[in-house]
Amino acid sequence: MSTKYAIGVDYGTESGRAVLVSLANGEEVADHVTPYRHGVIDERLPATNVELGHEWALQHPNDYIEVLEQSIPAVIKTSGVNPENIIGLGIDFTACTMLPIDAKGLPLSYSEAWKNHPHGWVKLWKHHAAQDEANKLNAISEQRGEEFLKRYGGKISSEWMIAKIWQILDEAPEIYQATDQFVEATDWVISQLTGTLLRNSCTAGYKSIWHKQEGYPSRDFFQALDPRLADITATKLRGKVVSLGTKAGGVTKEMAKRTGLLEGTPVAVGNVDAHAAVPAVGVTSPGKMVMAMGTSICHLLLGEKEKHVEGMCGVVEDGIIPGLYGYEAGQSAVGDIFAWYVDNGVPSSVQDAAHDQGLNVHQYLEQKASDYFPGETGLLALDWWNGNRSVLVDTELSGLLIGATLQTKPEEIYRALIEATAFGTRKIVDAFHQNGVPVEELYACGGLPQKNKLLLQIYADVTNRTIKVADSKQTPALGAAMFGAIAAGKERGGFDHVVDAAEQMARIKEETIEPIPEHVEIYEELYKEYSTLHDYFGRGENQVMKRLKALRKPANTGKGNLYVKN
């Protein structure tokens, strides 16, 4: 019998990639990246003078289709694999990345009527401009004693579906009225591939307050938020919610022509990028936290019971692996922080030195920062450059660096920023572990672990846990391909359960990262100081970060002259 394959398409923040995977052993036979033509839209709408406000982050839905049209044919051509042997397709996506569609399933941003209206476009996961709505939602939920709030660590994020929809209703009721349905981008892309729109249980559970037994919150709850939202689950959020691995349908004739796949090739329902990575590193049992590390970090963990943990993004039955509860937490900026520093805070002398050594700036700073012992820099930072997702769930928080002197060097700041993100992960690990959801070891996947050995060692030292590293460079795409093989089923050469797929296809490196005892001891002391700052600025004692952000808002700022004449 000929080898069978599946394709996983991983939609990230800046680009999408297709990976062709062998079902025999998980080998990634070919991959191809398509950068989004329009990138992250955070200043103005494309080809217009329509400016966006603070904390906005949009995308162009056609960029997602271009990934299918460019990357899938590329991996087929590069590999030389006969499309007859590609038995399934799965995708994963950043979440909550959502958009309004019309009755024909088309994004409102495609229409002449709404193409110049920001609220008609895709709202990327890191669109944080719905914080006011999230604050109101959380306050009303607490007042009403809504039980669902406990499943989300006590707060619903501004990144999630309901807050984003409510922002549209508040600021652009005409867009809300014109919308037939609000959908996750992952579900919309699947609908474009198959002609069928289904809502997957992963994004519905983690991002839309949906529960396997209870469904969405009650009509009374949405009525209490805003009478105009009373019927939202029966109208704008209507549609069947199905479990991961479900076959959404087959590739349509039109999409077969555009991708090179055979018409009818089974397609799995959409998934979340980090969640798809869990089986791809072989994690199918409790006690093992998977860190999907890139521009941000998603922390995924399996449990046998539903527990309530402060600041978790959610706990969803069957949300990651059928038969278990899937827990999610996260940090909303990690790699983004390092990139910000390199782009905006590094002097030209460092750039020149890196160039002279044939290194990029990140590699150079990592090399220099590795020479320091824990605590030697005298620096400490709070990792909130893009707010805090867990455990505080507050996007209005911001970054902090303390301890800098006139002798502070760029590599010392770089190390302090890495340490800050490690402390943020430690907060998440402790929250789970102390609330009855054990975390015995860590698994790292994504772009960062492949690039930065110092980062992994610091994380092992700060958390005092062994770290295992994915052997795959495209872990979410590998997981998505697994679910594509499940959609195909065993009879077609795929699998009937994700555990079976993981046993056959998952890969991790033999080398593990072990904590260094003397480093652990020092980091325990630094972590105490981090925790003091974390609670002082993050739990309400000092609201300076929020006051500073308030001063930035357009209503409170002006473009006045620097000098005022009498």
Secondary structure, DSSP 8 states (H G I E B T S, - for coil): ----EEEEEEE-SSEEEEEEEETTT--EEEEEEEE-TT--B-SB-TTS--B--TT--EE-HHHHHHHHHHHHHHHHHHH---GGGEEEEEEEE-TT-EEEE-TTS-BGGGSTTTTT-GGGSEE-TT--TTHHHHHHHHHHHHHHT-GGGGGGTT---TTSHHHHHHHHHHH-HHHHHH-SEEEEHHHHHHHHHHS---EEHHHHHHHS--BTTTBS--HHHHHHH-GGGTTTTTTTT-S-EE-TT-EEEE--HHHHHHH---TT-EEE--EEHHHHHHHHTT--STTEEEEEESSSEEEEEEESS----TT-SEEEETSSSTTSEEEEEEES-SHHHHHHHHHHT--HHHHHHHHHTT--HHHHHHHHHTTS-TTTT--EEE--TT-B-SSS-BTT---EEE---TT--HHHHHHHHHHHHHHHHHHHHHHHHTTT----EEEEESHHHHH-HHHHHHHHHHHT--EEEES-SSHHHHHHHHHHHHHH-GGGTS-SSHHHHHHHH--EEEEEE---HHHHHHHHHHHHHHHHHHHHHHSSS--HHHHHHHHHSGGG-----SS---
